Amino acid sequence: MASLLGDSLDRALEKVFTRPAPKSAQAQMKHLVKQLQSTKAAAETLGVSQRTVERYVKGQLKRPRHDLAARIDREVKKRWQPQLRAKAKKKAASTDGIVLTTTARFGYTADDNTTDDARLRALPSQALPPQYAEKLFTARENGVSEQDLLKIAAEALGEVYFRDGGRRARGLTVEFTDVQEIRIDL
């Protein structure tokens, strides 16, 4: 299953790269082997045989099938320029926060147990405070499900957008479902 919010967090971090990630299959595979410290670990990460990884490293194989190419690209970008990624996460989690833009279905439950019917909304860009950036990045690193990431985002949007920092709609809880589009910016 695609992880819209998780992938959006990853893309936001990719924007801080100062150099492009390797493009060729051989360069990508060499980078993965170096980062994971063995061809066996790279093979396990990608779900292929160790021999396949070795062939890509040697340049004997050059064009991976579409699904493997996507996995290689994703794994390389996860490990590309880790210090810059860590610095960007730290800055977002301590001072800057993140900006979330989304089109999704939102449902609400108020204190008196009344529920509005969920409806599709296109929310403009919302600046989320640093504590929510930290929660989202930590959850993503720990491999939580997309549903759990959406709960954190719903909590943040409930606080910032719907309850306006406690100035209105006290006790309102927000449910974030049927995400059609989501974008995170640092």
N, C-alpha and C positions, 0 to 999 in steps of 0.2 A: 504494500500500500504506500502511496506517495505521502510524503510528509511535507505538506505545504508550509507550515510554520517553521519546522526544523530546517527545511531547505532554504527558506527565506533568511533565517539566521545565518546560515552558512554563506549565502550569497552576499549578505551585508559585510561579513568579515573578509570576503574575497576582494572587496573594493579597497581594502587597505594595502593590498599587495603592492610592492614597489617594483617587482619584476614579474613578467608573465610566467606562469607555470609551464613546465615542459609540455610540448604538443605531440611529438612523435611517440608511438607506442614504445619504442626502445628506450627513449629518454625517460618516459614516465615509469617504465618498469624498473630501470636502473635506480631512479629516485625512490621508488617503493622498497626495493631490496635494501638500499642503503638505510632508509628510515626504520625499516622493520628488522634489519640486521641479518636477514637470511632469505634465501629463495623459498624455503619451506613456509616461513611465516607469511610471505607475500602471497604464496599460492593459497594458503588457508584463508587469508583475508579476502581474496578475490574469488574463491570457490573453484579454482582450477588446479591442474596437476603441477607439481614442482617442475617437471620437465617442460611444460608449456611456458612457465615463467623464465626458465633458463633459455629457451629458444627466443623469446622476445628480447632478453638481455643481450644475447649474441647477435641479434638482428636477423635471425633465420626466419622469424615470423614478423610481419610488418603491419598487417591490417587485422585487428581483432574484430570479431563479429560485433554487431551493434550493442547488444546488452553487456558484453564484456568491456567494450570501449567506454561505455557509460560508467561502469563500476570502477575501472582503472582511473578515469578522470576524477570521479568523486573521491576516491581514496587518496589520490595525489594531492588534490586541493585541500583535503582535510589536514594533510601533513606539510603543506607548503608554507614557508615562512612562519614557523610557529611562534617566534618571538614577537613579530608584528601582530599576529592574531591575539596573543596574550595581552599585549599592550592595549590594543583596541578594546578587548573585553574589560580589562581593568578600568579603563577610562569611562566606558559606558556604565559600568557597575558602580563607579565611585562618584562621578561628577556629571557626565553628560546625559545619561539615560539613552533611550532609543526612541525612534519615531515609527509608529505602526499605522499603516493604511490598509483598510480591508473592506471587502464586500462580503457579507455573511448574514446568516439568519440569527437573530437574537431573540431570546425569550426572557421573561422577567418574572420574578416572584417577589411580592412585597411582604411587609410585616404581617398584614392581616390575611395572609395565605391566599391572596387573589393572584391570578396569573393572567397576564396579557397573552394573547396569541402571538406566537413567534412570527416575526416578519423580517423580510429581507431588507437590509440597510447597507448603504454605501457610506461608511464613515470617512470623513476627511482625515488627513494626517493628524495623529494624536501623539504628543510627546509624553512618553511614559517615564516615570521617575527611575533613578538609578537602581533602587531596590528590586524593581520588576525586571530590569535588564539582567541583574545578577541572578535572580531566580530562573529566568529563561535560559541563560547561558549555562548555569550549573546543571539544570535539568537536562539540557541537550547533551552536555558532556557525560552525564550519568546514564544516557540512553533511555530516558523515559519515553513513553508512548506519545504519539501525536495528540491523543485525547488529553493527556496530562498537561502537555504544553498549552493546549487550547484553554484548559481550566485556569492556568496562570494568566494567560492573555485576557480571558474574560474577567478575572479578578481585577486586573490592571485597568481594563477599559471601564469596568463598573465604577471603579474609584475615580478615574480621571474624567471620563466623558459623561457617564450617566448620573453619578452622584456628585459630580463637580467638586471633588475634594471635601465632601461632607456638607456642602451648602444646600443640597436638595436631595430628595428621594432617599431619605435615611432608611436603612434596612432593606433596600432593594438588592436582590442578588441577580446576577446576569448569567445567562447560559448562552454559550457561543457555539453554534452548530452550522452545518451546511456551508462551510467556507468555500466561496467561489474564487476569491482572490485575496492574497495577503502579501504585504511587502513590508520589510523591516529595513530601516536605514539607521546608520549610526550618527 
